[in-house]
């Protein structure tokens, strides 16, 4: 639902775990997805990855990106801990959509 609300296609959402397979992702999109996964799974950013990010984003945008990824990870962990139910209207909106395979 969130992906659709920002204009992602079903194919883009389904390709997030393998961004290289999606022709519509830009190099910046692929960098953000790689950074998101590394930051979420490993909680450690290499100097090489940071250098790539620093080339692609001004410092203020990089801080915003890191905060957004961190907030999403926190929310996901809370929902996972409490096995949060999805409300009916959300379920209706996403039930037929693709599943993002990240973390599966």
Backbone bond lengths (Angstrom), bond angles and torsions (degrees), N, CA, C in turn:
res aa  C-N    CA-C-N  psi(-1)  N-CA   C-N-CA  omega(-1)  CA-C   N-CA-C  phi
1 X - - - 1.447 - - 1.527 110.39 -
2 X 1.325 116.50 -46.48 1.456 119.47 179.59 1.521 110.77 -63.08
3 X 1.328 116.70 -44.15 1.458 120.35 178.19 1.512 112.29 -58.16
4 X 1.319 115.77 -44.51 1.465 119.88 178.26 1.527 111.15 -63.64
5 X 1.332 116.22 -35.86 1.466 119.33 -177.03 1.525 112.73 -67.75
6 X 1.338 117.13 -19.14 1.459 120.18 177.30 1.518 111.89 -107.40
7 X 1.337 115.82 10.86 1.454 120.30 171.79 1.512 117.11 94.74
8 X 1.335 117.94 8.78 1.467 119.00 177.02 1.523 109.81 -72.02
9 X 1.304 115.57 143.24 1.462 120.47 176.09 1.530 108.57 -83.92
10 X 1.322 115.69 165.12 1.465 120.06 176.53 1.525 110.14 -58.67
11 X 1.326 116.95 -40.64 1.467 120.55 -179.29 1.530 110.81 -65.01
12 X 1.334 117.77 -39.17 1.468 120.66 178.58 1.527 110.44 -65.21
13 X 1.328 116.92 -42.89 1.464 119.35 179.18 1.522 111.06 -64.07
14 X 1.319 116.53 -39.60 1.465 120.42 179.55 1.533 111.76 -70.75
15 X 1.320 118.03 -19.70 1.470 122.33 -176.68 1.523 113.75 -96.18
16 X 1.309 118.48 3.96 1.465 119.76 -174.50 1.522 113.99 -62.29
17 X 1.313 118.13 -31.20 1.462 119.67 178.87 1.523 111.72 -76.13
18 X 1.324 116.39 -17.76 1.464 121.47 178.31 1.525 108.35 -136.96
19 X 1.338 116.90 70.17 1.462 120.53 -174.02 1.522 114.58 -58.56
20 X 1.336 117.24 -26.78 1.463 120.01 -179.82 1.530 111.35 -64.44
21 X 1.329 117.16 -21.20 1.466 120.97 -177.93 1.528 112.75 -82.22
22 X 1.315 117.28 -4.46 1.461 120.79 -175.45 1.527 109.91 -110.19
23 X 1.326 115.61 110.33 1.468 121.00 -176.50 1.523 113.35 -64.22
24 X 1.323 117.37 -25.18 1.468 118.78 -177.01 1.524 113.64 -83.10
25 X 1.336 118.70 -9.45 1.458 120.43 175.68 1.521 109.61 -77.23
26 X 1.321 116.01 130.40 1.458 120.80 175.52 1.528 109.24 -77.71
27 X 1.312 116.12 170.48 1.467 119.63 176.00 1.524 110.78 -59.96
28 X 1.327 116.78 -36.41 1.470 120.62 178.06 1.519 110.62 -66.77
29 X 1.340 117.54 -42.41 1.469 121.01 176.38 1.522 110.27 -56.93
30 X 1.325 116.18 -46.45 1.466 121.25 -178.56 1.527 111.21 -63.77
31 X 1.324 116.71 -39.11 1.462 121.14 177.55 1.525 110.49 -63.30
32 X 1.323 117.17 -45.51 1.466 121.24 -179.93 1.527 110.68 -62.78
33 X 1.319 117.25 -42.49 1.464 120.08 179.11 1.531 111.26 -65.05
34 X 1.312 116.75 -41.06 1.473 120.46 178.19 1.531 110.19 -64.18
35 X 1.330 116.09 -46.17 1.459 121.11 178.42 1.527 110.98 -60.50
36 X 1.331 116.74 -44.48 1.466 121.07 -179.59 1.521 111.38 -58.87
37 X 1.315 115.51 -45.75 1.461 118.93 -178.31 1.526 111.10 -67.20
38 X 1.317 117.51 -44.49 1.474 120.61 -179.99 1.526 110.83 -63.94
39 X 1.321 117.26 -44.99 1.455 120.12 -179.00 1.520 111.14 -64.16
40 X 1.332 116.72 -39.32 1.464 121.02 -178.60 1.521 111.84 -73.02
41 X 1.317 117.38 -44.54 1.467 120.66 -175.22 1.531 112.80 -81.50
42 X 1.319 117.44 -42.30 1.466 121.09 -172.11 1.517 113.46 -105.03
43 X 1.321 116.40 -22.64 1.459 122.43 -178.25 1.527 111.90 56.34
44 X 1.331 114.86 32.25 1.462 120.30 178.59 1.523 108.62 -147.30
45 X 1.304 116.06 128.41 1.462 121.82 -179.11 1.522 108.22 -110.50
46 X 1.323 115.48 121.96 1.464 119.67 -179.52 1.526 110.24 -70.17
47 X 1.323 115.26 161.24 1.467 119.73 176.95 1.526 110.86 -61.94
48 X 1.326 116.98 -36.02 1.469 120.65 -179.94 1.524 111.11 -66.00
49 X 1.327 116.75 -43.98 1.467 119.56 178.48 1.519 110.14 -65.82
50 X 1.329 117.03 -42.26 1.464 119.54 178.51 1.526 110.83 -60.57
51 X 1.306 117.61 -39.07 1.467 121.23 179.07 1.532 110.15 -62.14
52 X 1.337 117.15 -41.10 1.466 120.32 177.14 1.525 110.82 -63.17
53 X 1.323 115.54 -44.09 1.466 119.96 -179.97 1.526 111.40 -63.86
54 X 1.314 115.50 -41.11 1.457 121.64 -179.27 1.532 111.72 -63.39
55 X 1.331 116.47 -32.52 1.469 120.66 176.44 1.524 111.37 -72.35
56 X 1.328 116.41 -33.02 1.466 121.01 -173.73 1.520 113.56 -87.34
57 X 1.343 117.46 -24.99 1.462 120.34 -172.72 1.518 111.89 -135.12
58 X 1.329 116.98 139.71 1.467 119.18 169.01 1.534 109.04 -64.55
59 X 1.307 117.24 157.76 1.473 122.19 -175.91 1.531 112.07 -52.74
60 X 1.326 118.71 -44.45 1.470 120.98 -177.98 1.530 111.20 -61.91
61 X 1.324 117.43 -39.93 1.462 120.35 178.67 1.523 111.12 -70.07
62 X 1.311 117.22 -35.68 1.453 120.76 178.82 1.534 110.29 -66.50
63 X 1.317 117.22 -39.55 1.465 120.77 175.73 1.525 109.49 -62.62
64 X 1.322 117.32 -44.81 1.463 121.19 179.19 1.536 110.94 -62.03
65 X 1.318 116.96 -41.56 1.460 121.22 178.57 1.528 110.48 -62.81
66 X 1.327 117.64 -46.87 1.463 121.37 179.40 1.528 110.91 -61.47
67 X 1.314 117.90 -41.29 1.467 121.63 179.06 1.524 111.08 -66.27
68 X 1.323 117.25 -40.17 1.465 121.11 179.40 1.526 110.60 -64.34
69 X 1.316 116.97 -45.30 1.466 120.94 179.07 1.530 110.15 -63.94
70 X 1.322 116.10 -43.81 1.461 120.36 179.32 1.525 112.27 -62.76
71 X 1.321 117.41 -42.04 1.465 121.19 178.92 1.528 110.55 -64.93
72 X 1.328 116.75 -43.54 1.467 120.18 178.49 1.526 110.75 -61.66
73 X 1.319 117.14 -41.79 1.466 120.72 178.84 1.524 110.52 -63.01
74 X 1.320 117.03 -41.33 1.460 120.68 179.38 1.531 110.69 -63.45
75 X 1.313 116.79 -47.61 1.460 120.81 179.83 1.524 110.30 -60.71
76 X 1.329 117.07 -43.56 1.465 120.37 178.96 1.526 111.53 -61.43
77 X 1.318 117.42 -38.63 1.464 120.75 -179.95 1.533 111.14 -67.99
78 X 1.319 117.16 -38.19 1.470 120.36 177.44 1.527 109.81 -65.18
79 X 1.345 116.83 -47.02 1.471 119.66 178.36 1.524 111.25 -61.13
80 X 1.315 117.46 -39.35 1.455 121.13 179.66 1.525 111.29 -66.04
81 X 1.321 116.51 -42.43 1.459 120.84 -179.46 1.519 111.61 -60.56
82 X 1.341 116.02 -43.53 1.459 120.50 -174.96 1.522 113.77 -99.63
83 X 1.332 116.89 7.96 1.470 121.69 179.35 1.526 110.43 45.02
84 X 1.307 115.18 53.34 1.457 122.58 -175.55 1.519 111.34 -58.58
85 X 1.326 115.97 131.10 1.464 120.94 175.25 1.515 109.81 -74.50
86 X 1.312 116.07 150.89 1.457 121.77 175.47 1.529 106.90 -92.67
87 X 1.326 116.87 132.67 1.455 119.48 179.92 1.530 110.39 -68.11
88 X 1.332 116.34 159.80 1.454 122.74 -174.62 1.509 114.98 -56.24
89 X 1.333 117.67 -44.30 1.467 119.33 -177.56 1.530 111.20 -68.13
90 X 1.327 117.84 -35.65 1.460 120.58 176.72 1.517 109.98 -68.04
91 X 1.323 116.90 -43.75 1.462 120.95 179.24 1.524 110.70 -59.29
92 X 1.329 117.42 -41.96 1.461 120.99 177.58 1.531 111.17 -62.41
93 X 1.317 116.69 -36.08 1.466 121.10 -177.66 1.519 113.25 -73.30
94 X 1.331 116.91 -31.72 1.464 119.26 -172.70 1.522 114.89 -114.43
95 X 1.309 118.04 -7.24 1.471 120.67 -173.03 1.533 112.32 -57.79
96 X 1.319 117.15 -34.63 1.464 119.31 -177.90 1.526 112.33 -97.08
97 X 1.319 117.36 3.72 1.463 120.75 -177.52 1.507 112.23 -84.97
98 X 1.321 115.49 169.75 1.461 119.52 178.86 1.522 110.73 -71.69
99 X 1.288 115.17 154.61 1.455 120.94 176.48 1.515 107.56 -96.84
100 X 1.311 116.16 133.49 1.469 119.49 174.79 1.517 107.50 -76.89
101 X 1.320 118.53 119.12 1.455 121.19 -173.41 1.521 115.00 -77.70
102 X 1.316 118.85 -0.21 1.460 120.50 179.95 1.528 108.54 -64.41
103 X 1.306 115.69 130.58 1.451 120.54 177.37 1.523 113.82 84.71
104 X 1.304 118.21 3.20 1.469 120.19 -179.89 1.492 110.50 -96.66
